[in-house]
Amino acid sequence: MAGEYADVVRQLEPGIPGISSAHVMEALPVAVYTVDKQGRITFFNEAAADLWGHRPVIGRDLWCGCWKLRHLDGRPMAHGECPMAISMLEGRDIPWDQAIAERPDGELVPFRAHPRLLRDKSGEILGAINTLLDLRTQTQADEARMRLAAIVESSMDAIVSKDINGIITSWNDAAEHLFGYTPAEAVGRPVTMLIPPERLGEEASIISRIRAGERVPSYETMRLRKDGSLVPVSLTVSPIRDGIGRIVGASKIARDISPHKESERRIRLLMREVNHRVKNQYSVIISMIRETSRSAGTPATFLEQVRERISALSQSHDLLVDAEWRGATIGDLIKAQLKAFAAQDRLSVAGPVIILQPNAVQYLGIAFHELATNSAKYGALSRHGGRVEIEWDTAPATDRTDAFRLTWRELDGPGISGTMHRGFGSVVLKRVAPQALSGTGQLEFGEQGVVWTLQAPLRSVQASFADFESIEGT
């Protein structure tokens, strides 16, 4: 047997003085072992022992150094069925074949075997050498690639890869949804088809940075869809390297930021609207303070009236904030302004549902407050049995535009009162509120109480459907 092994070793000698075949095979990073012509193991390197998790007995153990073997489907495999045994018994080299080594600790190691027969000059088989490739690393890499592929395909962001010349090489479902091109239409075409002409300089800059190995941080830009429309995107670009680290292309992640941009636009519009309304309120408050100071007899009366009127403005403002500045119905506005007077059971309200635009909410709110305050102090709401009717309606006007008409009528009150003639309330009802709504106001003092009539174009009072829909979308 010693002579036969010597013949096997001589076939493996590298021909380098001072270096034996055993030294060479021991230095290999892959598992290698040899057997004699009876199949007894004559050599194995440390890589083989690591793969097996077991050290076979030289000259005794047959065919393979595995503790146990399994087929790929998990069935036990006898050592005499392993690739090395089949190669020796059938007298032929076997191309890469696969099996599973079961280590003593229970770990299963998939491997690929490539046994090669060793013959003498006459062709007689002297033994064999087997190379085992541990598939765990390859399996992990395959699983990682599969996970990555699944992530890319399921991503809500468009993920596109291109080669170093800017030709598209991959295209996920989100890219198709965002840009409108199918993978068949996109792959193989230059990525510049997605870039508006005025932004083509971006691509040259990106390619330059990618060639230098740089990652391009997220930035906002515009890209072209298949239908020619533009879409705002947040774009991140990273280099793609091959197995030896060379830069061979780039991956681009594009996130559709259309909703974000639209939200920003709507917020700006809303802030401008709020700013406009606040300035209007400042004007109203200044006017309120000026007129109240003229009619208030004492500082205490002045403070009390200003406080009540600012509180009334706040009630209208709260309605608008709750409705995201879409407006408010007349019924809700009346309820909010008369809540402090506990007059709901003596109040009759009738009219179609009309959503008032914010400007109308503010000025009608002031008017309702002044009417209710006067009625509670001097009018129908100041005596038992007194009532208030509020009616409104719309009708075609002579200029072919719809008109809005609202009437506040007090019933069973104490009679004619001129209390509001010179006060802030009369200014609001005769001039401020009507003019703010491009209409007219008429204030009368009847036998049963105050009657106030407002007439204005409906378009100055009612929130338009387009405005309502726009703000609703925010």
Disulfide bonds with the S-S distance in Angstrom:
none
